[in-house]
Structures are given as structure tokens and as C-alpha cells.
Amino acid sequence: MRFETERLILRPWTEEDAESLFKYAKDPAVGPIAGWPIHTSAENSREIIQGVLSADETYAVCLKEDNRAIGSIGLIPPAQ
């Protein structure tokens, strides 16, 4: 599934997003506050995409102008 606004795209993560993810996930001010460890390499980010961010209803938040991942969001419906 894909969602679009005037400036953003929410879309599934791909392995090609590893470099973009690593750019912000290596920052010690970002990862721990989001609840995950600091990424150590683009390969580490790729592994996170494969094992964690590929979950259903987990989306890359991307700038519409270049489709570059700048964040992540999980849309989980409340338990019935």
C-alpha cells in the first residue's frame, strides 16, 4: 500500500533505502529515543529493513521530491 500527501509518500521499505536509513539511524540522538540501537553501517540498516521494517503496515516516510526515506511509521489498528 502507498499513501501520498502534497509533500510526503508513505510506502513499504525496500533494501535500496538502507543508505537513507543509515544516514539518520547512525545518529546517537535519533535511534535510542526511537527505541532502537544506533546503526553501525548501511549493511546493518539493510538487515533492520529486512528483519524489522518489512513488517506489515510499517512504512518509510519519504520526501515526494526525491522518494528518499527520512523516517518510519507503523500503522497498527487497535486490537478488536
C-alpha positions in Angstrom: 0.0 0.0 0.0 1.1 3.6 -0.7 -0.1 6.9 0.7 0.7 10.3 -0.7 0.2 13.8 0.6 1.3 17.1 -1.1 4.9 16.7 0.3 5.3 13.1 1.5 4.9 9.5 0.5 4.4 6.6 2.9 5.4 3.4 1.2 6.9 0.0 2.1 10.6 -0.1 2.9 13.0 -1.6 0.4 16.6 -2.7 0.7 17.5 0.2 -1.5 16.5 2.5 1.4 19.5 1.3 3.5 21.7 4.2 2.8 19.0 6.8 3.6 18.1 4.9 6.8 21.7 4.7 7.9 22.2 8.5 7.4 19.8 9.2 10.3 19.9 5.9 12.2 23.7 6.3 12.9 23.0 9.5 14.9 23.1 8.7 18.7 20.4 11.4 19.2 17.9 9.5 16.9 18.0 5.7 17.5 17.8 5.4 21.2 15.0 7.9 21.6 13.1 5.9 19.0 13.7 2.7 20.9 16.4 1.1 18.8 20.2 0.8 18.8 22.4 3.1 16.8 23.1 1.6 13.3 26.7 0.8 12.7 26.7 0.6 8.8 24.5 0.7 5.8 24.6 -3.1 5.8 23.2 -3.1 9.4 20.4 -0.8 8.2 19.7 -3.2 5.4 19.4 -6.0 7.9 17.0 -3.9 10.0 14.9 -3.3 6.9 14.8 -7.0 6.1 14.0 -8.2 9.7 12.1 -5.4 11.3 10.9 -2.7 8.9 9.5 -5.1 6.4 6.6 -5.9 8.8 3.1 -5.4 7.6 1.8 -1.8 8.0 5.3 -0.4 8.5 6.1 2.4 6.1 9.1 4.5 5.0 8.2 8.2 5.3 9.7 9.7 2.1 10.1 13.2 0.6 7.9 13.3 -2.5 10.5 15.3 -4.4 13.1 12.5 -4.4 11.5 9.5 -2.8 14.2 9.5 -0.1 13.3 7.8 3.2 13.5 10.3 6.1 11.6 8.3 8.7 9.4 5.4 9.6 5.9 4.9 10.8 3.9 1.8 11.8 0.1 1.9 11.3 -1.3 -0.7 13.6 -5.1 -0.9 14.1 -6.3 -1.2 17.7 -6.9 -4.7 19.0 -10.5 -5.9 18.4 
